[in-house]
Structure formats: C-alpha cells, structure tokens
Amino acid sequence: MPPTRRVWLKDYGWTPAGSFKLLGALNWMANSLDRIGDRPVAAHSSGSFASGIAFAGMRYQKRVIVVMPETAPRIKFERTRSFAAEICTYDIARDHETGERDRITREIAEQEQAVQASPYDDPFVIAGNGVGALEVVQDLQRTGRGVSHFYCPISGGGLMAGQALAIADGFPAAQIIGVEPAGADDFRQSLAAGSIVRLAKPTSICDGLLSYDVGHHNWPILQQLVRQSLAIPDTATQQAMKWLYDQHGLRTEPSGAITVAGLLGGQIDLTGDGDIVVVISGRNVDESEFRRFVGD
C-alpha cells in the first residue's frame, strides 16, 4: 500500500461501557424519556448493550433491568452492575431451543410495566451508533483525506446500519465491508438469499456477534449500502487479537478484533486512493479469556 494511504482504527473500547453500545443506548434513552416516564426499562443483551443501557439509565435516573446470558464475560456483569442496573440471567443453550431470552424479557416488561429497549433494532439506537462514523467523516474531511474501504462488524446490524449511513453520505465511493464470525454469518447468508436469514444456533468466541438474525429496521439499510460481508474463523480472530496487543498494545474482545482479522485476511482488493478505516467495537473481555485467546 502506498505510504500516502493510511489505516485508521476506530476504537470504541474506551467508552465508560467498554464498547460502542453506549452511544446507541444514550441516544435511545434521551429520545424515549417521555415514553418511559416513571416506568423502568427492560432489555436483553449479550452484555455490552446491558452496560450501555445501564449507564444511560444512571445518567437519566431511570431504573434498568437487563437479561443477560449466564455465560457472558464477568467484566460485562461487573460493568452493568456498577451502573446500578438489575440483572436477570438465562441459559443460552436452552435459548436456542425455547426462546428463553425473549420470553424472560417480555415477562419482565409485563410484570414491571417496563418499556423495552432493543439492543440493535431501533431507529434511535441505529442513529446513536452512527455517531462514531460521523466523527470519522469529519476528522478525515477536515484534513483533506478520503476513505476507500470501511470495515465494520455485523451481528444484529445496529452498529453497521448507523455507521454505513454516515460513511456512505460522507464518502459515497467507499467500499463498506461487513465482518462476521464464520459460525454466525446471518447477514452474509441474508445477502445471498436476498431476505433475512435466521440462524438456529450461532456459535463463535465473538460473544457480542451471536444474534440470530439482522434487525428489520437495519436490513434495508444494510442491503442497500453493504454489498459484501466476510465470514471469519475464530482462529483468525484470535490471531488478530494477539497482533493488536503485541504490535499496538490494544486489548480487544473477539467481537472487536474480528474486523482486523478481516483486513489482514486479504480477501478484499484494497486498490484505491483513500484510507482504510477499521472499526474496533469493544474491549469487554475477561483477563483469563483474553490470555487464553492470545496464547499467553
């Protein structure tokens, strides 16, 4: 790659919630205050949105109840509790068969008369998630730089939908590339099918990228703006985590490093004049798991 081109890492790991999820949660909460009133907020999450919506609840003095898998990283439980949220858990293996997560969340909403917040399938969440990409556009345009390739992880699609809207508006010629775990590539399969594909049992070390399908608000945005998505094996994600730590001192969770694995994998022709932007979505990983993943 010519020395005039650069690779930029947009790292969301340094937010108070440890991931990009804080931005969508704050925007949802700020725009839902009248609807919430004195009622609590209920949400399900693999852990990062739990921390984000808990922080938003603390910021706006709203009671928050989150439903998380029992196997979520300990750091996600700790962050969520530190922001005063209440936590209920579910068995993720049983959820594949019974839909336990959604059932528990609905029951809490009914019993507590709570307002439900979607972790990804909501216009306010999508808009909040796009803030970081607006920062990318403003920073690079201010210095006269462009973007030729943009890598972003996809699960339920809330992050990519918000980011893609901002990048496509600021840099219309940019190639927007989705990145997913090979065992949870619902969006890649959906692109091929031309409609939303729901996975029966997504599996990966990327615990933040295990949605069953893409959100219905996100799908038309993604279908229009994201023309391809890479399916990354977990071994490549682990190698990317190690590379980021060894070469740049960045500690990331698997769901955050997967985009770097997509870039380093060389599956995309990087011909072009603009810079490359890679989204690192978070750093919420337990110390023991991080060391296991990077081989220390």
Residue, then its C-alpha position, 0 to 999 in steps of 0.5 A: m500500500p502506498p505510504t500516502r494511504r493510511v489505516w485508521l482504527k476506530d476504537y470504541g473500547w474506551t467508552p465508560a461501557g467498554s464498547f460502542k453500545l453506549l452511544g446507541a443506548l444514550n441516544w435511545m434513552a434521551n429520545s424515549l424519556d417521555r415514553i418511559g416516564d416513571r416506568p423502568v426499562a427492560a432489555h436483553s443483551s449479550g452484555s455490552f448493550a446491558s452496560g450501555i443501557a445501564f449507564a444511560g439509565m444512571r445518567y437519566q435516573k431511570r431504573v434498568i433491568v437487563v437479561m443477560p446470558e449466564t455465560a457472558p464475560r464477568i467484566k460485562f456483569e461487573r460493568t452493568r452492575s456498577f451502573a446500578a442496573e438489575i440483572c436477570t440471567y438465562d441459559i443460552a443453550r436452552d435459548h436456542e431451543t425455547g426462546e428463553r431470552d425473549r420470553i424472560t424479557r417480555e415477562i419482565a416488561e409485563q410484570e414491571q410495566a417496563v418499556q423495552a429497549s432493543p439492543y440493535d433494532d431501533p431507529f434511535v439506537i441505529a442513529g446513536n451508533g452512527v455517531g462514531a462514523l460521523e466523527v470519522v467523516q469529519d476528522l478525515q474531511r477536515t484534513g483533506r483525506g478520503v476513505s476507500h474501504f470501511y470495515c465494520p462488524i455485523s451481528g444484529g446490524g445496529l452498529m453497521a446500519g448507523q455507521a454505513l449511513a454516515i460513511a456512505d453520505g460522507f464518502p459515497a465511493a467507499q467500499i463498506i465491508g461487513v465482518e462476521p464470525a464464520g459460525a454466525d454469518d446471518f447477514r452474509q447468508s441474508l445477502a445471498a438469499g436476498s431476505i433475512v436469514r435466521l440462524a438456529k444456533p450461532t456459535s463463535i468466541c465473538d460473544g457480542l456477534l451471536s444474534y440470530d438474525v439482522g434487525h428489520h429496521n437495519w436490513p434495508i439499510l444494510q442491503q442497500l449500502v453493504r454489498q459484501s460481508l466476510a465470514i471469519p474463523d475464530t482462529a483468525t480472530q484470535q490471531a488478530m487479537k494477539w497482533l493488536y496487543d503485541q504490535h499496538g498494545l490494544r486489548t480487544e474482545p473477539s467481537g472487536a478484533i474480528t474486523v482486523a482479522g478481516l483486513l489482514g485476511g486479504q480477501i478484499d482488493l484494497t486498490g484505491d486512493g483513500d484510507i482504510v478505516v477499521v472499526i474496533s467495537g469493544r474491549n469487554v473481555d475477561e483477563s483469563e479469556f483474553r490470555r487464553f485467546v492470545g496464547d499467553 
